[in-house]
Amino acid sequence: MIMELNGVNGQIELYHDKVIIKRKGFISKMTQGFTKGDKSIYLSQISGIQVKRGTFATNGYIQFSLSGGKESTGGIMKATQDENTVMFAKKNNELVEKLKAEIEQLKQTPNVQVTSAADEIRKYKQLLDDGIISEEEFSVKKKELLS
């Protein structure tokens, strides 16, 4: 996890490839219903991010627009019911701005395929089985990947 926001009606966890909105707590259940679970939104699905900063009198919100989606419009009251929106207190204004900037930066960064050592060993084993590399080359690479 890269960043986390504990909002008024939910929590946001940011990972390298997705945002997870979690609905925990009384206000979450009242605004989103008791049956809503965690929602994963892959960064590639996000077409826009709207932020309304919190003030002394009202909470702010961060809303994720998705390609082909229909977001609630009409201010904070409608936003409280949108499944892609999390409300937050004024004290989190700066954190939300950083969260938005980080998401936008990650969206611009090309996805790097992460492979495990086991996956790499499997590939080299296949090369060994196909006669492309020797047993010695396979052993060296396996040892390198496991160290």
C-alpha positions in Angstrom: 0.0 0.0 0.0 1.3 3.4 -1.0 -1.1 5.7 0.8 -4.2 5.5 3.0 -7.1 8.0 3.7 -9.5 7.4 6.6 -12.5 9.4 5.5 -15.8 10.1 7.1 -17.8 7.5 5.2 -15.1 5.1 4.0 -11.4 4.5 3.7 -9.2 4.6 0.6 -6.2 2.5 0.1 -3.9 3.3 -2.8 -1.8 0.6 -4.4 0.4 0.7 -7.5 -2.4 -0.5 -9.8 -5.6 0.2 -8.0 -7.6 2.1 -5.4 -9.7 0.2 -2.8 -12.6 1.9 -1.2 -13.6 0.2 2.1 -16.8 1.0 3.9 -16.4 0.6 7.6 -18.2 2.4 10.4 -21.6 3.7 11.1 -21.7 6.6 8.7 -20.5 4.3 5.9 -23.4 2.0 6.5 -25.9 4.8 6.7 -24.8 6.4 3.4 -23.8 3.3 1.4 -26.0 0.6 2.9 -25.1 -2.4 5.0 -24.4 -4.7 2.1 -21.6 -2.8 0.4 -18.2 -4.4 0.6 -14.8 -3.2 -0.6 -14.6 -1.8 -4.1 -11.5 -2.1 -6.2 -11.0 0.5 -8.9 -8.0 -0.1 -11.2 -6.1 3.0 -12.1 -6.6 2.3 -15.8 -10.4 2.6 -15.2 -10.2 6.1 -13.6 -11.0 8.8 -16.2 -11.0 11.7 -13.7 -10.8 12.7 -10.0 -12.8 15.4 -8.5 -11.9 16.9 -5.1 -14.1 19.2 -3.1 -12.0 20.5 -0.2 -13.5 20.4 3.3 -14.3 23.6 5.1 -15.1 24.7 8.6 -18.8 24.0 8.0 -18.8 21.0 5.6 -16.8 17.8 4.8 -15.0 17.5 1.6 -15.0 14.6 -0.8 -12.9 12.8 -3.4 -14.8 11.3 -6.3 -13.5 8.9 -8.9 -15.0 9.1 -12.4 -14.8 5.9 -14.4 -15.0 5.5 -18.2 -18.6 4.9 -19.0 -19.7 5.5 -15.4 -22.3 7.9 -14.2 -21.2 9.8 -11.1 -23.6 11.5 -8.7 -23.8 15.3 -9.3 -25.3 17.8 -7.0 -22.7 18.5 -4.3 -21.9 16.9 -1.0 -25.4 15.5 -0.4 -25.4 13.4 -3.6 -21.7 12.6 -3.2 -22.4 10.9 0.1 -24.4 8.2 -1.8 -22.0 7.7 -4.7 -20.1 4.4 -4.4 -17.0 6.0 -6.0 -16.9 8.9 -3.5 -15.4 9.2 0.0 -16.0 12.1 2.2 -13.3 13.5 4.5 -12.8 16.1 7.2 -11.1 19.5 6.6 -8.0 18.3 8.4 -7.4 15.8 5.5 -7.5 18.4 2.7 -3.7 18.2 2.1 -3.6 14.4 2.3 -6.4 14.2 -0.3 -4.5 16.5 -2.6 -1.4 14.3 -2.3 -3.5 11.2 -2.9 -4.9 12.7 -6.1 -1.5 13.8 -7.3 -0.1 10.3 -6.6 -2.9 8.6 -8.5 -2.4 10.9 -11.4 1.4 10.2 -11.4 0.8 6.5 -11.2 -1.6 6.6 -14.1 1.2 8.2 -16.2 3.8 5.6 -15.3 3.8 2.6 -17.5 2.8 -0.6 -15.7 5.8 -2.8 -15.0 5.1 -6.5 -15.0 6.2 -7.9 -11.7 7.2 -11.5 -11.7 8.2 -13.7 -8.8 11.4 -15.8 -8.6 9.3 -18.9 -8.9 7.8 -17.6 -12.2 11.3 -16.9 -13.5 12.6 -20.3 -12.5 9.6 -21.9 -14.4 10.6 -20.0 -17.5 14.2 -21.1 -17.3 13.0 -24.7 -16.6 11.0 -24.6 -19.8 14.1 -23.4 -21.6 16.1 -26.3 -20.1 13.4 -28.8 -21.1 13.4 -27.4 -24.6 17.1 -27.8 -24.9 17.8 -24.1 -25.2 20.0 -23.8 -22.1 22.1 -26.4 -20.3 21.6 -27.9 -16.9 24.5 -25.9 -15.6 23.0 -22.6 -17.0 19.7 -23.5 -15.4 21.3 -24.2 -12.0 23.3 -21.0 -12.1 20.2 -18.9 -12.9 18.1 -20.8 -10.3 20.7 -20.1 -7.6 20.8 -16.5 -8.6 17.0 -16.1 -8.4 16.8 -17.8 -5.1 19.5 -15.7 -3.4 
